[in-house]
């Protein structure tokens, strides 16, 4: 069995500052770390699919470093549109793979148990949309051709439209190039993303696209033509990607909040 936890869109702030003056993202990320460290069995890795910081400030990355350093499992990160790759590399020095890739794009491949993780950098400095670029897409094609191990491809921006219009407007602009590569490699079990702050599943390039919800606030589910950019304090959550040879890759949604229970299944006899 291989177990990979995926968290995303932490939007860590300097101490004492809420995100958008409403969302206490630092506190909520602390709760996520506590939940992840309490998992039994422990994940083989924790993958963070972008927007670790909110404004890519040095104080924010110092808080990110302190937070993620407390995780028991190995941590793998990649930038989102709220991150800056050079500043993220400097702030998270010592974390595995942050110095991999080219000067302006953080990308790498690593084996985690029976799975292979291929992480991409879809961030564009100063812009909310995503772009991989020709060089990174070519690197992905070569890397996927090197091994037939079941693979998860991870990036921040979703590569196709998902129906929330204001988020679709800032998705990955070269998603078709990504689809052309992924469709060539049948061992890609899942493409995982963040960015939209919602749990969303879609078909993509002959495999499954899975967007994890944020550890903080969520984007309002509004599929209308003129949906405004708004967020809501729905329960924070994360994904657990569970792989076995018999079942393949199965993705579970796990909430960070505490709820009543667990309760045993007890059936009353003789009740009509």
C-alpha positions as CSV (number, residue, x, y, z in Angstrom):
1,X,0.0,0.0,0.0
2,X,1.1,3.5,-0.8
3,X,-0.6,6.5,0.9
4,X,-0.1,10.1,-0.3
5,X,-1.9,13.0,1.4
6,X,-2.6,16.1,-0.7
7,X,-3.1,19.5,0.8
8,X,-3.4,22.7,-1.1
9,X,-4.0,26.5,-1.0
10,X,-2.8,27.1,2.5
11,X,-2.4,30.9,1.8
12,X,-0.2,31.4,4.9
13,X,0.0,35.0,6.1
14,X,2.4,36.9,8.4
15,X,1.5,36.3,12.1
16,X,-1.6,38.1,13.2
17,X,-3.0,38.8,9.7
18,X,-6.1,37.0,8.3
19,X,-6.4,36.3,4.6
20,X,-8.8,38.7,2.9
21,X,-9.4,40.0,6.5
22,X,-11.7,37.0,7.1
23,X,-10.0,33.6,6.8
24,X,-7.6,32.6,9.6
25,X,-5.4,30.6,7.2
26,X,-2.5,30.1,9.6
27,X,-4.7,28.6,12.3
28,X,-6.5,26.4,9.8
29,X,-3.2,25.1,8.4
30,X,-2.1,24.3,11.9
31,X,-5.2,22.2,12.3
32,X,-4.4,20.4,9.1
33,X,-0.9,19.5,10.3
34,X,-2.2,18.1,13.5
35,X,-4.7,16.0,11.6
36,X,-2.1,14.7,9.2
37,X,0.3,13.9,12.0
38,X,-2.4,11.9,13.8
39,X,-3.2,9.7,10.7
40,X,-2.7,6.0,11.3
41,X,-1.2,4.7,9.1
42,X,1.0,7.7,8.3
43,X,1.1,8.9,4.7
44,X,4.2,8.0,2.8
45,X,4.3,11.6,1.7
46,X,2.4,14.9,1.9
47,X,2.1,16.7,-1.4
48,X,1.3,20.5,-1.3
49,X,-0.1,21.6,-4.7
50,X,0.6,25.3,-4.5
51,X,-0.4,28.6,-3.0
52,X,1.6,27.9,0.1
53,X,1.9,31.6,0.8
54,X,-0.7,34.3,0.2
55,X,1.5,37.2,-1.0
56,X,4.9,35.3,-1.4
57,X,6.4,37.4,1.4
58,X,9.5,36.3,3.3
59,X,7.6,36.3,6.6
60,X,5.0,34.1,5.0
61,X,7.5,31.5,3.8
62,X,9.2,31.5,7.2
63,X,5.8,30.5,8.6
64,X,5.3,27.9,5.9
65,X,8.7,26.4,6.6
66,X,8.0,26.2,10.4
67,X,4.6,24.7,9.7
68,X,5.6,22.0,7.2
69,X,8.7,21.1,9.2
70,X,6.4,19.7,11.8
71,X,4.9,17.1,9.5
72,X,6.0,13.6,10.3
73,X,5.8,12.5,6.6
74,X,8.2,13.7,3.8
75,X,6.9,16.8,2.2
76,X,6.9,17.7,-1.5
77,X,5.8,21.2,-2.6
78,X,5.2,23.1,-5.9
79,X,4.3,26.8,-6.5
80,X,0.9,28.3,-7.2
81,X,-0.1,31.6,-8.6
82,X,0.2,33.3,-5.1
83,X,3.8,32.0,-4.8
84,X,7.0,33.2,-6.4
85,X,9.3,30.3,-7.3
86,X,12.7,32.0,-6.4
87,X,11.4,33.3,-3.1
88,X,9.7,30.0,-2.3
89,X,13.0,28.1,-3.0
90,X,14.9,30.4,-0.7
91,X,12.2,30.3,2.0
92,X,11.9,26.5,1.9
93,X,15.5,25.5,1.5
94,X,16.1,22.1,2.9
95,X,12.8,20.7,1.7
96,X,13.2,17.9,-0.8
97,X,13.2,18.8,-4.5
98,X,12.7,22.6,-4.2
99,X,15.9,23.3,-6.1
100,X,15.0,20.9,-8.9
101,X,14.1,22.0,-12.4
102,X,15.2,25.1,-14.3
103,X,16.0,28.5,-13.0
104,X,12.4,29.8,-13.3
105,X,10.4,26.5,-13.0
106,X,10.4,24.0,-10.1
107,X,9.7,20.6,-11.5
108,X,10.9,17.1,-10.4
109,X,10.0,13.4,-10.3
110,X,10.3,11.2,-7.2
111,X,9.3,7.6,-6.4
112,X,7.0,7.3,-3.4
113,X,6.4,3.7,-2.5
114,X,4.7,2.0,-5.5
115,X,3.9,5.4,-7.1
116,X,5.8,8.0,-8.9
117,X,5.1,11.7,-8.3
118,X,5.8,14.1,-11.2
119,X,5.5,17.7,-9.9
120,X,5.2,20.7,-12.2
121,X,5.4,24.5,-11.8
122,X,2.4,26.2,-13.4
123,X,3.0,29.6,-11.8
124,X,3.5,32.8,-13.9
125,X,5.1,35.7,-12.0
126,X,2.6,38.5,-11.4
127,X,-0.3,36.7,-13.1
128,X,-3.2,34.6,-11.7
129,X,-3.4,32.1,-14.6
130,X,-1.1,29.2,-15.1
131,X,1.4,28.1,-17.8
132,X,3.8,25.3,-18.1
133,X,5.7,26.4,-21.2
134,X,7.1,24.3,-24.0
135,X,10.3,23.3,-22.1
136,X,8.5,22.0,-19.1
137,X,6.0,20.1,-21.2
138,X,8.8,18.5,-23.2
139,X,10.5,17.6,-19.9
140,X,7.3,16.0,-18.7
141,X,7.0,13.9,-21.9
142,X,10.6,12.6,-21.5
143,X,10.1,12.0,-17.8
144,X,6.9,10.0,-18.2
145,X,8.6,7.9,-20.9
146,X,11.4,6.9,-18.5
147,X,9.3,4.7,-16.2
148,X,6.0,2.7,-16.4
149,X,5.5,3.0,-12.7
150,X,2.0,4.2,-11.8
151,X,2.3,8.0,-11.8
152,X,0.6,11.0,-10.3
153,X,1.1,14.3,-12.2
154,X,0.8,17.3,-9.8
155,X,0.4,21.0,-10.5
156,X,-1.5,23.9,-9.1
157,X,-3.7,25.1,-12.0
158,X,-6.4,22.9,-13.5
159,X,-5.8,22.2,-17.2
160,X,-9.4,22.4,-18.3
161,X,-12.6,24.4,-17.7
162,X,-14.6,23.2,-14.7
163,X,-17.7,25.4,-14.7
164,X,-16.9,28.1,-12.2
165,X,-16.4,30.9,-14.6
166,X,-14.1,33.3,-12.7
167,X,-11.8,30.4,-11.9
168,X,-11.8,29.0,-15.4
169,X,-10.6,32.4,-16.6
170,X,-7.4,31.9,-14.6
171,X,-6.8,28.2,-15.3
172,X,-3.8,26.7,-17.1
173,X,-3.6,28.3,-20.6
174,X,-1.6,25.4,-22.1
175,X,-3.8,22.6,-20.9
176,X,-4.1,21.1,-24.3
177,X,-0.4,20.7,-24.5
178,X,-0.5,18.9,-21.1
179,X,-3.4,16.7,-22.3
180,X,-1.4,15.7,-25.4
181,X,1.4,14.4,-23.3
182,X,-0.6,12.8,-20.6
183,X,-2.8,10.9,-23.1
184,X,0.4,9.2,-24.5
185,X,1.2,7.6,-21.2
186,X,-1.3,5.2,-19.9
187,X,0.5,4.8,-16.5
188,X,-0.6,8.2,-15.4
189,X,-3.2,7.3,-12.7
190,X,-4.2,10.8,-11.7
191,X,-3.6,14.4,-12.4
192,X,-4.0,16.4,-9.2
193,X,-4.4,20.1,-8.7
194,X,-5.5,22.9,-6.3
195,X,-6.3,26.5,-7.2
196,X,-10.1,26.3,-7.2
197,X,-10.6,25.7,-3.5
198,X,-13.1,22.9,-4.1
199,X,-13.2,19.2,-4.3
200,X,-13.8,18.5,-8.0
201,X,-13.3,15.4,-10.2
202,X,-13.3,15.3,-14.0
203,X,-12.1,13.2,-16.9
204,X,-8.9,14.5,-18.5
205,X,-6.7,13.1,-21.3
206,X,-7.8,9.5,-20.7
207,X,-7.2,9.6,-16.9
208,X,-8.8,11.3,-13.8
209,X,-8.3,14.9,-12.8
210,X,-8.8,15.6,-9.1
211,X,-8.8,19.0,-7.5
212,X,-8.4,19.0,-3.7
213,X,-10.2,21.5,-1.5
214,X,-8.3,24.1,0.5
215,X,-7.1,23.7,4.1
216,X,-8.7,27.1,4.6
217,X,-11.7,28.7,2.8
218,X,-13.5,27.4,-0.3
219,X,-14.7,29.1,-3.4
220,X,-18.4,29.5,-3.6
221,X,-20.0,26.8,-5.8
222,X,-21.8,29.0,-8.4
223,X,-22.0,27.7,-12.0
224,X,-23.9,30.7,-13.3
225,X,-22.7,32.7,-16.2
226,X,-21.9,35.8,-14.1
227,X,-20.7,34.1,-10.9
228,X,-18.8,36.7,-8.8
229,X,-15.4,35.8,-7.2
230,X,-16.5,34.9,-3.6
231,X,-15.4,32.5,-1.0
232,X,-17.2,30.7,1.9
233,X,-16.0,29.2,5.1
234,X,-17.1,25.6,4.3
235,X,-15.2,22.9,6.2
236,X,-11.5,22.7,5.2
237,X,-10.4,19.3,3.9
238,X,-7.7,17.4,2.0
239,X,-7.2,14.3,-0.2
240,X,-5.8,10.9,0.7
241,X,-4.6,9.0,-2.4
242,X,-4.5,5.3,-1.6
243,X,-2.8,2.9,-4.0
244,X,-2.7,-0.9,-4.0
245,X,-1.9,-3.3,-6.9
246,X,-5.4,-4.8,-6.5
247,X,-7.5,-1.6,-6.4
248,X,-5.3,0.9,-8.2
249,X,-5.4,4.5,-7.0
250,X,-8.4,5.5,-4.9
251,X,-8.9,9.1,-3.7
252,X,-10.6,9.8,-0.3
253,X,-11.8,13.2,0.9
254,X,-10.9,13.8,4.5
255,X,-12.2,16.7,6.6
256,X,-10.0,18.6,9.0
257,X,-12.9,19.6,11.3
258,X,-13.9,17.5,14.3
259,X,-17.3,15.9,14.3
260,X,-19.3,13.8,16.8
261,X,-18.4,10.2,16.8
262,X,-17.3,7.6,15.8
263,X,-20.3,5.5,16.7
264,X,-20.6,1.7,16.3
265,X,-23.2,0.3,14.0
266,X,-25.7,-1.1,16.4
267,X,-29.0,-2.6,15.2
268,X,-31.9,-2.8,17.5
269,X,-33.6,-6.2,17.4
270,X,-37.4,-6.5,17.3
271,X,-38.1,-2.9,16.3
272,X,-40.8,-2.7,13.7
